[in-house]
Amino acid sequence: MSHKSDSTSPIGGGRKSATRIFGRGRAGGDGPTRSAARFDLPARGEVKSLLLALCVAAILPFAAPARADEADGIDCDHAMAQQEMNICADKDYRTADKVLNDAYRKAMADLDAHSKDLLRASQREWIKFRDAECTYQSAQNEGGSIYPLVYSGCLTRLTTDRTKQLGAGQQ
């Protein structure tokens, strides 16, 4: 078996990889002959990267449903542990966000094209405001275990207020 270390692998983007040639000698005749099979092996780091990508791709479809179901086993009305309260606060925000999205779609349905453009722009600016305001309101808790509870609570309050605003605009 011979090794050729100066070839470039197309996978490695210019990195050097080992090229191996396997063959069998045959006795007799004019001497040994070779039947060679040649292939480029990926560099060690490329194999690790590929394996990591495959693992992430295999796990990813299960991550979102697991997160959505986190609060299912928790009695959010009586949650005492910080992690449970954080999970319940996130669940409350996701619920408020769904209600807001329904109210937004309903508000958009009855508008002319110009009014739709105005409401869309307003909603985009409101989202920027909401995110900045909640970042500000929870800043003193950043890095602490209560931070997700404070941040999610702010998102929920502002989202509920915005839902009321959208509903009031339809009357």
Number of C-alpha atoms within 10 A of each C-alpha: 8 9 10 12 12 11 13 17 18 12 13 14 8 10 13 18 20 17 19 17 16 14 14 11 10 12 9 8 7 7 9 10 13 12 10 12 9 10 12 18 17 18 15 9 10 13 12 11 11 11 12 12 11 11 11 11 11 11 10 10 10 10 10 10 10 10 12 13 12 14 19 12 8 14 12 17 8 9 14 10 8 14 14 19 21 23 23 23 23 22 21 18 22 17 14 21 19 13 14 21 13 13 19 18 11 14 17 18 10 11 14 9 10 9 12 15 13 12 17 14 11 12 15 12 11 15 15 11 13 19 15 11 16 19 18 13 13 18 13 11 15 14 9 8 12 15 18 21 21 21 24 22 20 22 25 23 16 22 24 17 14 21 20 13 13 19 15 10 8 12 5
